[in-house]
Amino acid sequence: MKLSLGITADLHVHLRQNKMMELITPTIRQGGVSVVYVMPNLTPPITSIAQVVEYKAQLQKLSPKTTFLMSFYLNQDLTPQLVEQAAKEKLIRGIKCYPAGVTTNSKLGVDPNDFSKFYPIFTVMEKHNLILNLHGEKPSVQNEQNEEDDIHVLNAESKFIPALFKLHKDFPNLRIVLEHCTTKDAIEAVQMINENTTGTPTVAATITAHHLSLTVDSWAGNPINFCKPVAKLPRDKKALIDAATSGKPYFFFGSDSAPHPIHDKSKHIGVCAGVFTQPYVLSYVAEVFEQRDALDKLKDFVGTFGLSFYGITDDELVSKDTVSLVKKELPIPELIGEKDLQVAPFKPGETLHWEAIWDNTP
């Protein structure tokens, strides 16, 4: 059995830097993905035109047939003038917003309780059709006087949703992506915004491969499955699957594939947040869609919808190679890489049943 997917897009990837970048970047094409949107949370974060240009050149050299969409990291180093210049020169597709301290390399992020200082930047973004990518979590806090105000890993995303509504209200034409949704609340929020908006959607959500498979029990005690935001309850996983297979154009694929060296990932203290799916992303998703008898919706979810929301045109594609999935046993290795740098993929040691192949490629 063969399933044609055409041009595929993964609109949320972490490709890191240095040796990890060299190991991970070629796995984009291995996983069957043509277009990727690259996260800017490097060390230091990407906040200048020179950094964008240099990083993209490094990535393109490692994977010449991949189309890389670049982004800035939202913090105090950005100015409206800088964003305007980057937009006019078509160097970035959007800006990623990290609430300070919620995930890997986010300490230089923003205060999600008050976005007002960045409104001049959002105005420029709206003007130039750039995308604001939101890591939708509030930082953890405990309030001894009022438990209702407690924020922890299980409710941090739901607590963020009022900020999403306010941003959309204040900037109705700003295109916003609520990244890597993990809750029924987030799915319902994005759906509510779109049901109450006429015309082309301006607010969308990405859903990862791993969150279509995991719940809280999957990562508690298993560092390989630990990511931020964490996988939640069975009802949340069901809502994610419902959204991904719904055929609604404002739900599309962003893997949030995030590699860490296995010696860091397996620590019992300070475990690294991130699930690495890049070499097998389409295969993981196909398994879920097949279980839902929704393989006819897969092409839109991993390609058409995201490419349309990001406004990707054919002349922007570095390669017009198309990809298909074939029915075939695909064993997932325990580790990839060499002894000095190894990464554990999602579902190590398991066997999937779909493999990505590039059409008309020997």
C-alpha positions as CSV (number, residue, x, y, z in Angstrom):
1,M,0.0,0.0,0.0
2,K,1.3,3.5,-0.9
3,L,0.0,6.8,0.4
4,S,1.0,10.0,-1.6
5,L,1.6,13.1,0.6
6,G,3.1,15.5,-1.9
7,I,5.1,18.4,-0.4
8,T,5.2,17.9,3.4
9,A,5.8,20.5,6.1
10,D,6.9,20.3,9.7
11,L,6.3,23.7,11.1
12,H,8.1,23.4,14.4
13,V,11.6,21.9,14.6
14,H,14.6,22.2,16.9
15,L,17.8,21.6,15.0
16,R,20.2,22.9,17.7
17,Q,23.8,23.9,16.8
18,N,27.3,22.6,16.4
19,K,27.7,18.8,16.5
20,M,24.1,18.2,17.4
21,M,23.0,20.3,14.4
22,E,25.3,18.3,12.2
23,L,23.8,15.0,13.4
24,I,20.1,16.1,13.4
25,T,19.6,18.2,10.3
26,P,20.1,15.4,7.7
27,T,17.3,13.4,9.5
28,I,14.7,15.9,8.3
29,R,14.8,14.4,4.8
30,Q,15.1,10.9,6.3
31,G,11.7,11.5,8.0
32,G,10.1,12.6,4.7
33,V,9.8,16.3,5.3
34,S,10.4,19.0,2.7
35,V,9.7,22.3,4.5
36,V,10.6,23.0,8.2
37,Y,10.1,26.0,10.4
38,V,13.2,26.4,12.6
39,M,13.1,27.4,16.2
40,P,15.5,30.2,17.4
41,N,16.2,29.1,21.0
42,L,19.9,28.6,20.5
43,T,22.7,29.8,22.8
44,P,22.7,32.8,22.3
45,P,19.1,33.1,20.9
46,I,18.6,34.3,17.4
47,T,17.8,38.0,17.6
48,S,19.8,39.5,14.7
49,I,19.8,39.4,10.9
50,A,23.4,38.1,10.8
51,Q,22.5,35.2,13.1
52,V,19.6,34.2,10.8
53,V,21.6,34.4,7.7
54,E,24.5,32.4,9.2
55,Y,22.3,29.7,10.8
56,K,20.3,29.2,7.6
57,A,23.4,28.8,5.6
58,Q,24.7,26.1,8.0
59,L,21.5,24.2,7.8
60,Q,21.2,24.4,4.0
61,K,24.7,23.0,3.7
62,L,23.7,20.0,5.8
63,S,20.4,19.4,4.0
64,P,20.5,21.0,0.6
65,K,17.0,19.8,-0.5
66,T,15.2,21.1,2.6
67,T,13.3,24.4,2.6
68,F,14.2,26.2,5.9
69,L,11.9,28.9,7.2
70,M,13.6,31.0,9.9
71,S,12.4,32.9,12.9
72,F,13.5,35.4,15.6
73,Y,13.4,34.9,19.3
74,L,11.1,37.4,21.0
75,N,12.9,39.4,23.7
76,Q,14.1,42.9,24.5
77,D,16.9,42.7,21.9
78,L,14.3,42.9,19.1
79,T,13.1,46.3,17.8
80,P,10.3,47.2,15.3
81,Q,13.0,48.5,13.0
82,L,14.9,45.3,13.0
83,V,11.8,43.2,12.4
84,E,10.7,45.5,9.6
85,Q,14.1,45.1,7.9
86,A,14.1,41.3,8.3
87,A,10.5,41.1,6.9
88,K,11.3,43.3,3.9
89,E,14.4,41.2,3.1
90,K,12.3,38.0,3.5
91,L,14.7,36.6,6.0
92,I,12.2,35.4,8.6
93,R,8.7,33.9,8.6
94,G,7.9,34.8,12.1
95,I,8.9,35.3,15.7
96,K,8.8,32.7,18.5
97,C,7.6,33.8,21.9
98,Y,8.8,31.8,24.9
99,P,7.5,32.6,28.4
100,A,10.7,33.0,30.5
101,G,11.8,29.8,32.2
102,V,9.2,27.3,30.8
103,T,11.4,25.2,28.6
104,T,14.8,24.7,27.0
105,N,16.8,27.9,26.5
106,S,13.8,30.1,27.5
107,K,15.4,32.1,30.3
108,L,15.7,35.1,28.0
109,G,12.0,34.9,27.1
110,V,9.1,37.2,28.0
111,D,6.7,37.8,30.8
112,P,3.4,36.2,29.5
113,N,1.4,38.3,32.0
114,D,2.1,41.5,30.0
115,F,2.9,41.5,26.2
116,S,2.3,45.2,25.9
117,K,5.9,46.2,25.6
118,F,6.1,44.1,22.4
119,Y,3.0,45.6,20.8
120,P,5.0,47.9,18.5
121,I,6.7,44.7,17.2
122,F,3.4,42.9,16.8
123,T,2.1,45.9,14.8
124,V,5.0,45.5,12.4
125,M,4.4,41.8,12.2
126,E,0.8,42.3,11.4
127,K,1.8,44.7,8.6
128,H,4.2,42.3,7.0
129,N,2.1,39.1,7.5
130,L,4.7,37.6,9.9
131,I,3.6,34.8,12.3
132,L,3.7,35.0,16.0
133,N,4.5,31.5,17.4
134,L,3.4,31.1,21.0
135,H,4.7,28.6,23.5
136,G,1.5,28.6,25.4
137,E,2.4,28.1,29.0
138,K,2.5,30.2,32.1
139,P,5.6,29.7,34.3
140,S,5.0,27.6,37.4
141,V,4.0,29.4,40.6
142,Q,2.6,28.3,43.9
143,N,0.3,30.5,45.9
144,E,-0.1,29.4,49.5
145,Q,-3.1,31.8,50.1
146,N,-5.1,30.7,47.1
147,E,-4.6,27.3,45.4
148,E,-6.7,28.5,42.5
149,D,-3.7,30.6,41.4
150,D,-1.3,27.7,41.5
151,I,0.3,27.0,38.1
152,H,2.0,23.7,37.4
153,V,2.9,21.5,34.4
154,L,-0.6,20.1,34.1
155,N,-2.5,23.4,34.0
156,A,0.2,25.8,32.6
157,E,-1.2,25.7,29.1
158,S,-4.8,26.2,30.1
159,K,-3.8,29.2,32.3
160,F,-2.1,30.7,29.2
161,I,-5.3,30.7,27.1
162,P,-6.6,34.1,28.3
163,A,-3.4,35.7,26.9
164,L,-4.1,34.1,23.5
165,F,-7.6,35.6,23.5
166,K,-6.3,39.0,24.4
167,L,-3.6,39.0,21.7
168,H,-6.1,38.0,19.1
169,K,-8.5,40.7,20.3
170,D,-5.8,43.4,20.2
171,F,-4.3,42.2,16.9
172,P,-7.1,40.5,14.9
173,N,-5.1,40.4,11.7
174,L,-1.9,39.1,13.3
175,R,-1.4,35.5,12.4
176,I,-0.8,33.5,15.5
177,V,0.1,29.8,16.0
178,L,-0.5,28.3,19.4
179,E,2.3,25.7,19.3
180,H,2.4,22.1,20.3
181,C,-1.1,22.0,21.9
182,T,-1.5,19.4,24.7
183,T,-4.9,20.1,26.2
184,K,-8.6,19.9,25.3
185,D,-8.8,23.5,26.5
186,A,-6.3,24.7,23.9
187,I,-8.0,22.9,21.1
188,E,-11.4,24.3,22.1
189,A,-9.9,27.9,22.4
190,V,-8.4,27.8,18.8
191,Q,-11.7,26.3,17.5
192,M,-13.8,29.0,19.3
193,I,-11.7,31.8,17.8
194,N,-12.1,30.4,14.3
195,E,-15.8,29.7,14.6
196,N,-16.3,33.3,15.6
197,T,-14.1,34.7,12.9
198,T,-15.1,35.2,9.2
199,G,-12.7,34.8,6.4
200,T,-9.2,33.2,6.3
201,P,-8.1,31.9,9.7
202,T,-5.5,34.1,11.5
203,V,-5.2,31.8,14.6
204,A,-4.0,28.2,14.2
205,A,-2.5,25.4,16.3
206,T,0.3,22.9,15.7
207,I,0.0,19.4,17.1
208,T,3.1,17.1,17.5
209,A,3.5,13.4,16.7
210,H,4.3,12.5,20.3
211,H,1.4,14.3,21.9
212,L,-0.9,12.2,19.7
213,S,0.4,9.1,21.5
214,L,1.3,10.1,25.0
215,T,-0.5,10.9,28.3
216,V,0.8,11.8,31.7
217,D,1.5,8.1,32.6
218,S,3.8,7.9,29.5
219,W,6.4,10.4,30.8
220,A,6.1,10.0,34.6
221,G,9.3,8.0,35.2
222,N,10.3,7.9,31.6
223,P,12.7,10.7,30.6
224,I,12.6,9.8,26.9
225,N,8.9,10.9,26.8
226,F,9.4,14.0,28.9
227,C,8.8,17.3,27.0
228,K,7.4,20.7,27.7
229,P,4.5,21.2,27.6
230,V,4.1,17.8,29.1
231,A,1.5,15.3,27.8
232,K,-1.7,15.5,29.8
233,L,-4.8,13.3,30.4
234,P,-6.5,10.7,28.1
235,R,-9.3,13.2,27.3
236,D,-6.7,15.7,26.2
237,K,-5.0,13.2,23.9
238,K,-8.4,12.4,22.4
239,A,-9.0,16.0,21.7
240,L,-5.7,16.3,19.9
241,I,-6.4,13.3,17.8
242,D,-9.9,14.7,17.0
243,A,-8.4,18.0,15.9
244,A,-5.6,16.5,13.9
245,T,-8.0,14.2,12.0
246,S,-10.8,16.8,11.7
247,G,-9.9,18.2,8.3
248,K,-10.0,21.8,9.8
249,P,-7.3,23.9,8.2
250,Y,-6.2,25.7,11.4
251,F,-4.9,22.4,12.9
252,F,-1.7,21.2,11.3
253,F,1.6,19.5,12.0
254,G,4.6,20.8,14.0
255,S,6.7,18.1,15.5
256,D,8.5,20.1,18.1
257,S,11.2,17.4,17.6
258,A,13.8,18.4,20.2
259,P,16.9,16.3,20.6
260,H,19.1,16.1,23.6
261,P,22.2,13.9,24.2
262,I,21.2,10.7,25.9
263,H,23.5,11.3,28.8
264,D,21.6,14.5,29.6
265,K,18.2,13.1,28.8
266,S,18.5,10.2,31.2
267,K,19.5,12.2,34.3
268,H,17.2,11.8,37.2
269,I,17.7,15.5,38.1
270,G,17.3,18.3,35.6
271,V,16.1,16.0,32.9
272,C,15.9,17.7,29.5
273,A,12.5,18.5,28.1
274,G,12.1,17.3,24.5
275,V,11.1,14.3,22.4
276,F,13.1,13.5,19.3
277,T,10.9,12.4,16.4
278,Q,12.6,13.9,13.3
279,P,13.8,10.8,11.4
280,Y,10.3,9.1,11.6
281,V,7.9,12.0,12.1
282,L,5.5,11.0,9.3
283,S,5.5,7.4,10.3
284,Y,4.5,8.2,13.9
285,V,1.6,10.3,12.7
286,A,0.5,7.8,10.1
287,E,0.1,5.2,12.8
288,V,-2.4,7.4,14.7
289,F,-4.3,8.4,11.6
290,E,-4.6,4.8,10.5
291,Q,-6.0,3.8,13.9
292,R,-8.6,6.5,13.5
293,D,-9.4,5.4,9.9
294,A,-8.4,8.9,8.8
295,L,-5.5,8.3,6.4
296,D,-7.4,10.4,3.8
297,K,-6.9,13.4,6.1
298,L,-3.1,12.9,6.6
299,K,-1.9,14.8,3.5
300,D,-3.7,18.0,4.6
301,F,-2.5,17.8,8.2
302,V,1.2,17.2,7.3
303,G,1.3,19.4,4.2
304,T,-1.5,21.4,2.7
305,F,-2.9,23.2,5.7
306,G,0.4,24.3,7.2
307,L,1.9,25.4,3.8
308,S,-1.2,27.4,3.2
309,F,-1.2,29.1,6.6
310,Y,2.4,30.0,6.2
311,G,1.9,31.2,2.6
312,I,4.5,29.0,1.1
313,T,4.6,29.3,-2.7
314,D,6.1,26.8,-5.2
315,D,8.9,29.2,-6.1
316,E,10.1,29.3,-2.5
317,L,10.6,25.5,-2.4
318,V,14.3,24.5,-2.6
319,S,13.1,21.1,-3.9
320,K,9.8,20.0,-5.4
321,D,10.4,16.4,-4.6
322,T,7.3,14.7,-3.3
323,V,7.0,12.1,-0.6
324,S,4.9,9.0,0.0
325,L,4.3,6.5,2.8
326,V,4.5,2.8,2.1
327,K,3.2,0.0,4.2
328,K,6.4,-1.6,5.7
329,E,7.8,-2.6,9.0
330,L,10.1,0.1,10.3
331,P,12.1,-0.8,13.4
332,I,13.0,2.2,15.6
333,P,16.6,2.1,16.9
334,E,17.4,2.5,20.5
335,L,19.9,5.3,19.7
336,I,21.1,7.3,16.8
337,G,24.6,8.9,16.4
338,E,28.0,7.9,17.5
339,K,29.4,7.1,20.9
340,D,30.4,10.7,21.7
341,L,26.9,12.0,20.7
342,Q,23.9,9.8,20.8
343,V,20.2,10.6,20.9
344,A,17.2,8.4,21.7
345,P,14.4,8.6,19.3
346,F,10.7,8.5,20.3
347,K,9.5,4.9,20.8
348,P,13.0,3.3,20.8
349,G,12.9,-0.4,20.1
350,E,9.4,-0.4,18.8
351,T,8.3,-1.2,15.2
352,L,6.2,1.2,13.1
353,H,4.3,0.1,10.0
354,W,4.7,3.0,7.6
355,E,7.9,4.3,6.0
356,A,8.5,7.6,4.2
357,I,10.0,7.4,0.7
358,W,10.8,10.1,-1.7
359,D,9.0,9.6,-5.0
360,N,11.2,9.0,-8.1
361,T,14.3,8.9,-6.1
362,P,16.6,5.8,-6.4
